[in-house]
């Protein structure tokens, strides 16, 4: 079908199942450099297509929610584990990731700078902002939750304010607490000669299971990033000290917050 990059919903290796029993949970986990993950690296090289595979990763005491990205030659270019785990639910039984990463991904259409955030990560504007500051042009977002109007607007906003593309892959309707609506936003709101703004949504899939294709114009995106006013040029980071504070005040105190 001509795809350069394929991505999967969140924790594809187990279908986003997180057993309460820790022994069962650990038994579901796979090694980052194990047979399941490496099989997709071999497939990427065979097909000449980058693949971002998601999985429950075996890790120390408790597993992680992870993604590995292979380039078109089957070379591992990015490993990422979900930083913002849903500690108010089943994901409290997982180990959070430590950092965000951006890599240069080789595709048949050229090199693109790619980062990743997984599901709940996108609820925090800092996730996409850090990836933008580290050079991301495209953010891959594996997902497993209902993508209703507010979350779709959230993704649109993340793409717009950071002048980058965001591709989200969700489980279809029928999977518990999921409803499809995988999307791609390119973040390009204005074009020379075009009155007003344009719709940055390149794809919104339906609720059914399927393979969905979207085309991202990197030349247009890069030209836009080189001339428009969002992103990094006019930020005032010296004024944002409160963002780095670890203090939590009412009404946001939660007893189940992981320390």
C-alpha positions as CSV (number, residue, x, y, z in Angstrom):
1,X,0.0,0.0,0.0
2,X,3.0,2.3,-0.2
3,X,3.5,3.0,3.5
4,X,6.9,4.3,4.8
5,X,6.1,3.9,8.5
6,X,3.7,1.5,10.2
7,X,2.6,2.0,13.9
8,X,0.5,-0.1,16.2
9,X,-1.9,0.6,19.1
10,X,-0.5,0.6,22.6
11,X,1.1,-2.7,24.0
12,X,0.3,-4.7,20.9
13,X,2.2,-7.7,22.2
14,X,-0.6,-8.4,24.7
15,X,-3.5,-6.3,23.5
16,X,-3.1,-3.9,26.4
17,X,-3.9,-6.5,29.1
18,X,-2.5,-5.8,32.5
19,X,-3.3,-8.7,34.9
20,X,-3.8,-8.0,38.6
21,X,-1.6,-11.0,39.5
22,X,2.0,-9.9,39.2
23,X,3.2,-13.3,38.3
24,X,0.8,-13.3,35.3
25,X,1.8,-9.8,34.4
26,X,5.5,-10.7,34.3
27,X,4.7,-13.8,32.3
28,X,3.1,-11.6,29.6
29,X,6.1,-9.3,29.3
30,X,8.7,-9.7,26.4
31,X,12.3,-8.7,26.2
32,X,13.2,-5.4,24.5
33,X,15.8,-7.4,22.5
34,X,13.8,-10.6,22.3
35,X,12.1,-12.6,19.6
36,X,8.8,-10.7,19.5
37,X,10.4,-7.3,19.1
38,X,13.2,-8.3,16.8
39,X,10.8,-10.1,14.4
40,X,9.4,-6.7,13.5
41,X,12.9,-5.4,12.9
42,X,13.5,-8.3,10.5
43,X,10.2,-7.5,8.8
44,X,11.0,-3.8,8.5
45,X,14.2,-4.7,6.6
46,X,12.4,-7.2,4.4
47,X,9.7,-4.8,3.5
48,X,11.9,-1.6,3.3
49,X,9.4,0.1,5.7
50,X,9.9,1.6,9.1
51,X,7.9,-0.1,11.9
52,X,7.1,1.1,15.4
53,X,6.1,-1.9,17.4
54,X,4.6,-1.7,20.9
55,X,4.8,-4.2,23.7
56,X,4.8,-5.0,27.4
57,X,8.5,-4.9,28.2
58,X,10.1,-7.2,30.7
59,X,11.8,-4.9,33.2
60,X,13.3,-5.3,36.6
61,X,10.6,-5.6,39.3
62,X,7.6,-4.6,37.1
63,X,7.2,-4.4,33.3
64,X,7.1,-1.2,31.2
65,X,4.8,0.0,28.4
66,X,7.2,0.4,25.5
67,X,7.8,1.1,21.8
68,X,10.7,0.2,19.6
69,X,11.1,1.9,16.2
70,X,13.0,0.2,13.4
71,X,14.0,2.0,10.2
72,X,13.6,0.7,6.6
73,X,16.8,-1.3,6.9
74,X,15.6,-3.1,10.1
75,X,17.9,-1.1,12.3
76,X,16.7,-0.1,15.8
77,X,16.6,3.7,16.0
78,X,14.5,4.5,19.0
79,X,13.4,2.7,22.3
80,X,10.8,4.5,24.4
81,X,8.9,3.6,27.6
82,X,5.7,5.5,28.6
83,X,6.7,8.2,31.0
84,X,3.2,9.1,32.3
85,X,1.8,5.8,33.4
86,X,-1.9,5.9,34.6
87,X,-1.1,5.3,38.3
88,X,-4.7,5.7,39.2
89,X,-5.5,2.4,37.4
90,X,-4.0,-0.8,36.2
91,X,-0.8,0.9,35.0
92,X,0.2,1.4,38.6
93,X,1.5,-2.1,38.2
94,X,4.0,-0.9,35.5
95,X,7.3,0.9,35.7
96,X,7.3,4.4,34.3
97,X,9.8,5.4,31.6
98,X,12.5,7.9,32.4
99,X,12.8,10.2,29.4
100,X,11.7,11.3,26.0
101,X,13.8,10.6,22.9
102,X,14.0,11.7,19.3
103,X,15.8,9.8,16.5
104,X,16.5,10.4,12.8
105,X,14.5,7.7,11.0
106,X,15.5,6.7,7.5
107,X,12.6,6.0,5.2
108,X,12.3,5.4,1.5
109,X,11.2,9.1,1.2
110,X,14.1,10.4,3.2
111,X,15.0,11.1,6.8
112,X,12.5,12.4,9.3
113,X,13.1,13.2,13.0
114,X,10.7,11.1,15.0
115,X,9.7,11.0,18.7
116,X,7.1,9.0,20.6
117,X,4.6,9.5,23.4
118,X,2.2,6.7,24.5
119,X,-1.5,7.4,25.3
120,X,-1.6,9.2,28.6
121,X,1.6,11.0,27.8
122,X,-0.4,13.2,25.3
123,X,-2.5,14.5,28.2
124,X,0.5,16.6,29.3
125,X,1.6,19.4,27.0
126,X,5.1,19.0,28.3
127,X,5.5,15.7,26.5
128,X,5.0,17.1,23.0
129,X,6.9,20.3,23.9
130,X,10.0,18.4,25.0
131,X,9.9,16.3,21.8
132,X,9.6,19.5,19.7
133,X,12.5,21.1,21.5
134,X,14.6,18.0,20.8
135,X,13.9,18.3,17.1
136,X,10.9,16.1,16.4
137,X,9.0,16.7,13.2
138,X,6.7,13.7,13.7
139,X,5.4,12.2,16.9
140,X,4.1,8.6,17.0
141,X,1.4,8.0,19.5
142,X,0.2,4.4,20.2
143,X,-3.0,4.5,22.1
144,X,-5.6,2.5,24.0
145,X,-8.5,4.7,25.2
146,X,-11.7,6.4,23.9
147,X,-10.6,9.1,21.4
148,X,-13.6,11.4,21.9
149,X,-13.9,15.0,20.8
150,X,-11.8,16.5,23.5
151,X,-8.8,14.2,23.1
152,X,-9.0,14.7,19.3
153,X,-8.9,18.4,19.9
154,X,-6.0,17.9,22.3
155,X,-3.9,16.2,19.6
156,X,-4.8,18.9,17.1
157,X,-3.6,21.5,19.6
158,X,-0.4,19.6,20.3
159,X,0.4,19.5,16.6
160,X,-0.6,23.2,16.1
161,X,1.3,24.7,19.0
162,X,4.5,22.7,18.2
163,X,4.4,22.9,14.4
164,X,4.8,19.2,14.0
165,X,2.9,16.1,12.8
166,X,1.2,13.7,15.3
167,X,0.1,10.2,14.2
168,X,-2.0,8.3,16.6
169,X,-3.0,4.6,16.4
170,X,-5.8,3.4,18.6
171,X,-7.6,0.0,19.1
172,X,-11.0,-0.2,17.4
173,X,-14.4,-0.2,18.9
174,X,-15.1,-3.6,20.6
175,X,-11.8,-3.5,22.5
176,X,-12.7,-2.5,26.0
177,X,-12.6,1.3,26.6
178,X,-11.5,2.0,23.0
179,X,-13.3,3.4,19.9
180,X,-10.9,3.7,17.0
181,X,-10.6,7.2,15.6
182,X,-6.9,6.9,14.8
183,X,-5.7,10.3,13.5
184,X,-2.9,12.2,11.8
185,X,-2.5,15.9,12.2
186,X,0.3,17.7,10.3
187,X,0.2,21.0,12.4
188,X,0.4,23.2,9.3
189,X,-2.3,25.8,10.0
190,X,-1.5,28.5,7.4
191,X,-0.2,28.5,3.9
192,X,0.9,31.4,1.7
193,X,-2.0,32.6,-0.5
194,X,-4.6,30.7,1.5
195,X,-7.0,33.0,3.3
196,X,-7.5,32.0,6.9
197,X,-6.4,28.7,8.4
198,X,-6.5,25.2,7.0
199,X,-7.6,21.9,8.6
200,X,-4.5,20.2,10.0
201,X,-6.3,16.8,10.1
202,X,-5.0,14.5,7.4
203,X,-6.8,11.4,8.7
204,X,-9.5,10.5,11.1
205,X,-10.3,6.8,10.9
206,X,-13.7,5.3,11.9
207,X,-14.3,2.9,14.7
208,X,-13.6,-0.3,12.8
209,X,-10.5,-2.4,12.8
210,X,-8.4,-1.8,9.7
211,X,-5.3,-0.5,8.0
212,X,-5.4,3.3,7.5
213,X,-3.0,5.3,5.3
214,X,-2.2,9.0,5.5
215,X,0.4,11.0,3.5
216,X,2.5,13.6,5.3
217,X,4.1,16.4,3.1
218,X,7.5,16.9,4.9
219,X,8.6,19.6,2.5
220,X,5.4,21.7,3.3
221,X,5.9,21.0,7.0
222,X,9.5,22.0,7.0
223,X,8.8,25.2,5.1
224,X,6.1,26.1,7.6
225,X,8.4,25.4,10.5
226,X,11.0,27.7,9.0
227,X,8.7,30.7,8.8
228,X,5.8,30.5,11.2
229,X,5.5,32.0,14.7
230,X,4.8,29.0,16.9
231,X,7.3,26.5,18.3
232,X,10.5,27.8,19.9
233,X,11.4,31.2,18.5
234,X,9.3,33.4,20.7
235,X,9.2,31.3,23.9
236,X,10.2,32.9,27.3
237,X,11.5,29.9,29.2
238,X,13.0,32.1,31.9
239,X,9.3,32.9,32.9
240,X,8.2,29.3,33.2
241,X,9.9,28.3,36.5
242,X,6.6,27.1,38.0
243,X,6.5,24.3,35.4
244,X,9.6,22.7,37.0
245,X,8.1,22.8,40.5
246,X,7.3,19.5,42.1
247,X,4.8,21.0,44.6
248,X,1.2,19.7,44.2
249,X,-1.6,21.9,45.7
250,X,-5.3,21.5,46.1
251,X,-7.4,20.6,44.2
252,X,-4.9,18.3,42.5
253,X,-3.6,16.3,45.5
254,X,-4.2,12.5,44.9
255,X,-3.4,9.9,47.5
256,X,-2.5,7.3,44.8
257,X,0.2,9.5,43.2
258,X,3.4,7.6,42.8
259,X,6.3,9.2,44.6
